[in-house]
Protein backbone atom coordinates (compact mmCIF):
# COMPACT_ATOMS: atom_id res chain seq x y z
CA UNK A 1 0.00 0.00 0.00
CA UNK A 2 1.20 3.52 -0.76
CA UNK A 3 2.58 4.98 2.50
CA UNK A 4 1.11 8.37 1.75
CA UNK A 5 -2.35 6.83 1.21
CA UNK A 6 -1.98 4.73 4.42
CA UNK A 7 -1.14 7.82 6.48
CA UNK A 8 -4.07 9.69 4.98
CA UNK A 9 -6.47 6.88 5.84
CA UNK A 10 -5.10 6.63 9.38
CA UNK A 11 -5.54 10.37 9.85
CA UNK A 12 -9.11 10.16 8.56
CA UNK A 13 -9.94 7.30 10.95
CA UNK A 14 -8.46 9.25 13.87
CA UNK A 15 -10.52 12.28 12.96
CA UNK A 16 -13.64 10.14 12.71
CA UNK A 17 -12.95 8.61 16.13
CA UNK A 18 -12.48 12.06 17.64
CA UNK A 19 -15.72 13.31 16.10
CA UNK A 20 -17.61 10.39 17.68
CA UNK A 21 -15.87 10.61 21.08
CA UNK A 22 -16.47 14.30 21.66
CA UNK A 23 -20.27 14.15 21.54
CA UNK A 24 -20.22 11.01 23.75
CA UNK A 25 -18.37 12.79 26.53
CA UNK A 26 -20.39 15.94 25.97
CA UNK A 27 -23.58 13.96 26.56
CA UNK A 28 -22.22 12.18 29.64
CA UNK A 29 -20.92 14.86 32.03
CA UNK A 30 -20.01 14.01 35.62
CA UNK A 31 -22.01 16.51 37.64
CA UNK A 32 -21.38 17.27 41.29
CA UNK A 33 -24.21 16.59 43.73
CA UNK A 34 -25.69 19.83 45.06
CA UNK A 35 -25.50 19.72 48.85
CA UNK A 36 -28.91 20.57 50.36
CA UNK A 37 -27.52 22.23 53.48
CA UNK A 38 -25.33 24.54 51.38
CA UNK A 39 -28.33 25.36 49.17
CA UNK A 40 -30.44 26.25 52.22
CA UNK A 41 -27.67 28.41 53.65
CA UNK A 42 -27.16 30.18 50.33
CA UNK A 43 -30.87 30.89 49.86
CA UNK A 44 -31.29 31.87 53.51
CA UNK A 45 -34.58 29.98 53.65
CA UNK A 46 -35.69 26.56 54.87
CA UNK A 47 -38.74 25.29 52.97
CA UNK A 48 -40.78 22.85 55.03
CA UNK A 49 -43.85 20.82 54.08
CA UNK A 50 -46.34 20.94 56.98
CA UNK A 51 -49.95 19.81 57.53
CA UNK A 52 -52.77 22.34 57.63
CA UNK A 53 -55.73 20.09 58.46
CA UNK A 54 -54.40 17.69 61.08
CA UNK A 55 -54.48 19.23 64.55
CA UNK A 56 -52.65 19.26 66.87
CA UNK A 57 -49.77 18.62 64.44
CA UNK A 58 -50.80 21.37 62.05
CA UNK A 59 -53.89 23.49 61.44
CA UNK A 60 -54.98 27.01 60.64
CA UNK A 61 -55.71 28.99 63.79
CA UNK A 62 -58.39 31.60 64.44
CA UNK A 63 -55.91 34.24 63.27
CA UNK A 64 -55.60 32.33 59.96
CA UNK A 65 -51.98 31.49 60.73
CA UNK A 66 -50.61 27.93 60.80
CA UNK A 67 -50.17 26.45 64.26
CA UNK A 68 -49.35 23.10 65.81
CA UNK A 69 -46.58 20.80 66.94
CA UNK A 70 -45.14 20.37 63.44
CA UNK A 71 -45.21 24.13 62.86
CA UNK A 72 -43.22 24.69 66.05
CA UNK A 73 -40.79 21.94 65.02
CA UNK A 74 -40.21 23.57 61.63
CA UNK A 75 -39.54 26.92 63.34
CA UNK A 76 -37.10 25.23 65.72
CA UNK A 77 -35.09 23.74 62.84
CA UNK A 78 -35.01 26.99 60.87
CA UNK A 79 -33.74 28.80 63.96
CA UNK A 80 -31.06 26.16 64.52
CA UNK A 81 -29.83 26.73 60.94
CA UNK A 82 -29.98 30.51 61.21
CA UNK A 83 -32.33 30.90 58.23
CA UNK A 84 -35.87 32.08 57.52
CA UNK A 85 -38.74 29.61 57.50
CA UNK A 86 -41.08 29.07 54.56
CA UNK A 87 -44.06 26.86 55.39
CA UNK A 88 -45.55 24.88 52.52
CA UNK A 89 -49.00 23.38 53.28
CA UNK A 90 -49.38 19.76 52.15
CA UNK A 91 -51.68 16.79 52.66
CA UNK A 92 -50.85 13.15 53.27
CA UNK A 93 -50.92 12.35 49.53
CA UNK A 94 -48.57 15.04 48.22
CA UNK A 95 -46.14 15.59 51.11
CA UNK A 96 -43.56 13.06 49.87
CA UNK A 97 -43.75 14.10 46.17
CA UNK A 98 -43.18 17.72 47.25
CA UNK A 99 -39.91 16.59 48.81
CA UNK A 100 -38.69 14.30 46.04
CA UNK A 101 -39.36 16.97 43.40
CA UNK A 102 -37.45 19.56 45.48
CA UNK A 103 -40.42 21.82 46.15
CA UNK A 104 -39.40 21.63 49.81
CA UNK A 105 -36.25 20.83 51.77
CA UNK A 106 -37.91 18.84 54.56
CA UNK A 107 -41.20 17.17 55.38
CA UNK A 108 -42.48 17.73 58.92
CA UNK A 109 -46.00 16.37 58.68
CA UNK A 110 -46.68 13.63 61.29
CA UNK A 111 -44.65 11.36 59.01
CA UNK A 112 -44.23 7.75 60.14
CA UNK A 113 -41.40 5.49 59.04
CA UNK A 114 -42.20 2.48 56.84
CA UNK A 115 -39.99 0.15 54.76
CA UNK A 116 -41.60 1.50 51.58
CA UNK A 117 -40.88 5.11 52.49
CA UNK A 118 -37.30 4.29 53.48
CA UNK A 119 -36.66 3.30 49.87
CA UNK A 120 -37.13 6.90 48.72
CA UNK A 121 -36.52 9.00 51.86
CA UNK A 122 -34.11 9.32 54.73
CA UNK A 123 -35.50 9.92 58.21
CA UNK A 124 -34.31 11.90 61.20
CA UNK A 125 -34.47 10.62 64.74
CA UNK A 126 -38.01 10.68 66.17
CA UNK A 127 -39.23 14.15 67.11
CA UNK A 128 -42.89 13.62 68.04
CA UNK A 129 -44.95 11.03 69.88
CA UNK A 130 -47.61 9.22 67.91
CA UNK A 131 -49.11 6.21 69.60
CA UNK A 132 -52.21 4.30 70.48
CA UNK A 133 -52.70 3.80 74.21
CA UNK A 134 -55.04 3.62 77.15
CA UNK A 135 -55.97 6.94 78.75
CA UNK A 136 -57.91 7.81 81.86
CA UNK A 137 -58.28 10.15 84.86
CA UNK A 138 -55.41 10.47 87.31
CA UNK A 139 -57.34 8.73 90.10
CA UNK A 140 -57.57 5.45 88.16
CA UNK A 141 -54.33 3.56 88.68
CA UNK A 142 -53.47 1.59 85.56
CA UNK A 143 -49.99 1.01 84.15
CA UNK A 144 -50.27 -2.18 82.06
CA UNK A 145 -52.88 -4.44 80.42
CA UNK A 146 -53.17 -6.66 83.51
CA UNK A 147 -54.39 -3.65 85.53
CA UNK A 148 -57.46 -3.43 83.30
CA UNK A 149 -59.06 -6.45 84.95
CA UNK A 150 -62.42 -5.31 86.23
CA UNK A 151 -62.15 -1.93 84.46
CA UNK A 152 -64.37 -0.67 81.63
CA UNK A 153 -62.58 0.67 78.57
CA UNK A 154 -64.17 2.46 75.63
CA UNK A 155 -62.77 1.80 72.15
CA UNK A 156 -63.77 2.44 68.56
CA UNK A 157 -64.83 -0.75 66.85
CA UNK A 158 -62.25 -2.01 64.32
CA UNK A 159 -59.59 0.51 65.30
CA UNK A 160 -56.04 -0.73 65.75
CA UNK A 161 -56.16 -0.09 69.50
CA UNK A 162 -59.45 -1.97 69.89
CA UNK A 163 -58.11 -5.04 68.09
CA UNK A 164 -54.82 -5.02 69.99
CA UNK A 165 -56.43 -4.41 73.37
CA UNK A 166 -58.81 -7.33 72.87
CA UNK A 167 -55.78 -9.60 72.65
CA UNK A 168 -53.71 -7.86 75.32
CA UNK A 169 -56.35 -7.58 78.04
CA UNK A 170 -58.82 -10.48 77.81
CA UNK A 171 -60.15 -9.74 81.32
CA UNK A 172 -60.98 -6.10 80.61
CA UNK A 173 -64.54 -5.05 79.88
CA UNK A 174 -64.24 -3.36 76.48
CA UNK A 175 -67.23 -1.35 75.33
CA UNK A 176 -67.07 -0.80 71.59
CA UNK A 177 -68.48 2.22 69.77
CA UNK A 178 -68.95 2.92 66.09
CA UNK A 179 -66.74 6.02 65.76
CA UNK A 180 -64.30 8.17 67.71
CA UNK A 181 -66.92 10.77 68.63
CA UNK A 182 -69.11 8.12 70.26
CA UNK A 183 -66.08 6.71 72.10
CA UNK A 184 -65.11 10.16 73.35
CA UNK A 185 -68.67 10.90 74.46
CA UNK A 186 -68.81 7.62 76.40
CA UNK A 187 -65.62 8.56 78.25
CA UNK A 188 -66.71 12.12 79.00
CA UNK A 189 -70.13 11.01 80.25
CA UNK A 190 -68.68 8.33 82.51
CA UNK A 191 -70.08 5.34 80.61
CA UNK A 192 -66.55 3.95 80.62
CA UNK A 193 -63.69 4.53 83.05
CA UNK A 194 -60.93 4.57 80.47
CA UNK A 195 -60.51 5.10 76.75
CA UNK A 196 -58.30 3.29 74.24
CA UNK A 197 -57.34 5.72 71.49
CA UNK A 198 -54.54 7.51 69.69
CA UNK A 199 -52.78 10.36 71.42
CA UNK A 200 -54.37 12.65 68.83
CA UNK A 201 -57.82 11.70 70.15
CA UNK A 202 -56.64 12.28 73.71
CA UNK A 203 -55.35 15.71 72.72
CA UNK A 204 -58.73 16.53 71.16
CA UNK A 205 -60.43 15.64 74.45
CA UNK A 206 -58.00 17.75 76.45
CA UNK A 207 -58.61 20.70 74.15
CA UNK A 208 -62.22 20.73 75.38
CA UNK A 209 -60.92 21.01 78.97
CA UNK A 210 -63.42 18.50 80.41
CA UNK A 211 -63.75 17.57 84.11
CA UNK A 212 -62.50 14.05 83.27
CA UNK A 213 -59.09 14.81 81.83
CA UNK A 214 -57.36 11.77 80.28
CA UNK A 215 -53.71 11.04 81.00
CA UNK A 216 -51.68 8.32 79.32
CA UNK A 217 -51.66 5.03 81.25
CA UNK A 218 -49.71 2.79 78.89
CA UNK A 219 -48.84 2.49 75.19
CA UNK A 220 -50.52 -0.14 73.02
CA UNK A 221 -48.55 0.59 69.85
CA UNK A 222 -45.84 3.17 69.30
CA UNK A 223 -45.38 4.84 65.90
CA UNK A 224 -43.47 8.11 66.38
CA UNK A 225 -43.05 10.84 63.79
CA UNK A 226 -39.87 11.66 61.89
CA UNK A 227 -38.57 14.48 59.71
CA UNK A 228 -38.32 13.33 56.09
CA UNK A 229 -35.33 14.25 53.90
CA UNK A 230 -34.21 13.40 50.42
CA UNK A 231 -31.72 10.55 50.13
CA UNK A 232 -27.96 11.17 50.34
CA UNK A 233 -28.00 14.41 52.34
CA UNK A 234 -25.80 13.41 55.31
CA UNK A 235 -24.91 16.97 56.36
CA UNK A 236 -28.52 18.13 56.44
CA UNK A 237 -29.56 14.96 58.26
CA UNK A 238 -26.83 15.47 60.87
CA UNK A 239 -27.95 19.08 61.36
CA UNK A 240 -31.58 18.06 61.85
CA UNK A 241 -30.68 15.23 64.23
CA UNK A 242 -28.46 17.52 66.30
CA UNK A 243 -31.26 20.08 66.67
CA UNK A 244 -33.75 17.38 67.71
CA UNK A 245 -31.29 15.93 70.20
CA UNK A 246 -30.63 19.34 71.71
CA UNK A 247 -34.37 20.10 71.98
CA UNK A 248 -34.86 16.86 73.89
CA UNK A 249 -32.03 17.70 76.28
CA UNK A 250 -33.07 21.30 76.96
CA UNK A 251 -36.77 20.50 77.46
CA UNK A 252 -38.08 22.23 74.33
CA UNK A 253 -39.74 19.07 72.96
CA UNK A 254 -41.18 18.28 76.37
CA UNK A 255 -42.79 21.72 76.47
CA UNK A 256 -44.12 21.32 72.93
CA UNK A 257 -45.65 17.95 73.79
CA UNK A 258 -47.41 19.35 76.84
CA UNK A 259 -48.57 22.37 74.85
CA UNK A 260 -50.07 20.48 71.91
CA UNK A 261 -50.79 16.97 73.24
CA UNK A 262 -51.41 17.77 76.90
CA UNK A 263 -49.01 14.99 77.82
CA UNK A 264 -45.26 14.75 78.61
CA UNK A 265 -43.04 13.07 76.04
CA UNK A 266 -43.10 9.28 76.28
CA UNK A 267 -39.90 7.90 77.79
CA UNK A 268 -39.43 5.77 74.67
CA UNK A 269 -39.11 8.76 72.32
N, C-alpha and C positions, 0 to 999 in steps of 0.2 A: 504494500500500500504506500502511496506517496506520503512522505512524512509531513509535508505541508498540509495535505488534506486531512491526515490523522489528527494533527494539532488543531485544525479548524473544527473538526467534529467534536473533539474533546472539549474545546472551549464552548461550543454550542450546548453540549450536554450539561456542562457546569452552570451555564447561564440559565438553562431550563430548570435545573435543580434549585438554584437560588430563587427563581421566580415562584416556584411551588412552595419552598420553605418559608419565605417571608410572610405570605398570607397565613400559613398555618400557625406561626408563632404570634402573628398579629391577632388571630382569632382566639388564642388560648393564653391570655395574660394571667400572671399570678398576682392576684389582688390581695392586699393586706386586709385582715378582718378589722372592721371599725369597732373600737372598744366602746361599749355602751356608757361606761362611767365617764370616759373622756368626753363623749358626745353630750352627756347631761351637763357636765361642768362647763363645756364650751357654750352651750345654749343658755345656761343659767336657769333651766327649768326642768323639773321632774314631772313627767306626764303619767298620771296614775288612773287606771280604770277602777271605778268604784260603783257600788250599787246605789240606786236611788229609790228602790221600792221594796227594801228588805230590812225594816227596822228590827232590832236596834243596830244592825251593822251599817246600814245606810238608808237615809230617807230624806225627803225635803221637809224642812221644818216650817213652822208657822210664818217665819220671816222669809220663806222661799229660798233659804240657803240650805245646802246639804249638811247633814249632821249624822253622827253615829260613830260606832267604834272604828269602822274601817276608815272613815273620814279623818278621825283623830290619828290613826296609825299612819295614814298617808302624810299628814302634816308633820308627824314626828320624824319620818324618814327624810322628808324634804329639808327640815331643819338640820338634821344630822349631816346632810350633804352641803349645807350652806347655799341652797338654791330655792327659787320660787316653786310653788306648787300649782300645777294645772290639773284639775279634776275632770275626768272624762266619764260621764254616766254610761253604764253598760247594763245589760241583763245577763242572765245565766247562759243564754245561747251565744251571745257575741263577745263575751269577755275574753276568751282565749284567742279567737281570730283577731281581735284588736291588738293583742300582744304580738302574735306571730307575723302580722303584716306591718309591725312597727308604727302603729297609730298611737301606742302608749309604750312607756318604758317598763312599767310594772302593772301587775293585776293584784289589787287588794280588794277582794270581793267575796268574802266568806268561802274561799276556795279550798276544797278538800283535796287530799293527795290520793290518786289512784294509779295503778300500773299503766293504764291507757294514757293518762295525762303525763306521766313521767317520760313517755316516749317523745313528747314534743316540748315539754317544759322542764325547767329546773325549779326547785322549791327551796324557800328559805327554811329556817327553823320555825316551829309553830309560834304564832303570835297571838292567837285568840282561842278561847275555849268554845268547843261546839260538841255537845254531848247529849245523849238521852240519859235520864236518871229519874230517881224518885225524889220528890220534893214534898215538904210539909212544914207545919208550924214548928217553932222552936221547942215547944213543950212536948212534942212527940219524939221520943228517943228511938231513932232507927239509924243504923250505920251499915247494915248489910242485908241481903235477902232473907236470912234466917230470922231477923228481927221483925219481919212482916207477918209472922204467924199471929193470927187473931186480929190483924189490922185490915181495914178496908182501903183499897187503892182504886182510884179512878184512872181509866186508860181509854184511849181512842181505839176502837175496834180495827184490827188489821195493821195498826202502826207498828213500826219496828220495836218500840219499847213494850208494847202490849204482848207481842209474840215472844220476845225474849223473857219478859217477866213471868209469863205463864210457865216457862221452863225452869227459871231460876228460883221461883218462890211458889212451889205447889201448894203450900199451906196458907197462902195469903188469900183473902177474899177480894177478887178483882171484879170491879163493876165496870162493864164496857159500855161506851157511848159511841154514837155514830160519827161525831166530828169533834174537833178540838174545842169549839165553843161550848158544846154540851158537857164535855169533860171539865172544862174550866168552871162552868156554872155549878156543876155538881160539887166541886171542891169549895168554891166560895160560899155555897149555901149549906155546907156541912153534911151533904149526903155521903161523902167519903172523907176519910181522915187525911189521906195522902193522894198525891197525883203523880202518875208516871208520864213524863213528857220530855220534850227537848228543852234545853236551857233558853231557847228563844221564846217558847210558850211561857216558861216561868217568868221571863223578863216582861212579857206582855201583861201578866197578872200583876207583877210588882208595879208596873206603870200606872195601874188603876188605884194603887195605894189602899188595898182592902184591909179589913181587920185581920183576916187570916193570911198572913204574909208567908209565902213558901220559901224555905231555905233548902239547899241541896243536902240530901241525906247520903246517897251513894250513886255512883255512875253505873249505868247499865252498859252503855257502849260509848267509847270515846272516839271522836273524829274531828280533831282540831283543825284550825284554818292556817293556811300558809300563804306567803307572798309568792306569786308566780313570776318567773323571769324567763326570758328567752334562753335557749341552750348556749353553752360555751361563753358565759360572761362571768368568769370567776372573780374578777375584781368587784363588780357590782354586787354579786352574791355575798362576798365577804363583807362588803360595806353594810348591806342590809342586815346580815346576821349579827354583825357587831352592834348595830343600833338596837336590834331586838334584845340582844343579851344585856346591853346596858340598861334598857328600859325595864327589864325584869329585875335587875339588881337594885336600881334606884327607886323602885316602887311605882313607876309611871304606869306600867301595864296593870298592876294591881288596882290603881286608882281608876283606870279606864274601865276595868271589868266591873268594879262596884258602881261606877257611874251609869254604864249602859246595860249591864246584866243584873245589877242588884246583888251580885254574889262576888266573893273573893275568887282569885284565880285558883283553879284546881291545882293541887300539888303536883300532878302528873304533867302539867304543861311545861 
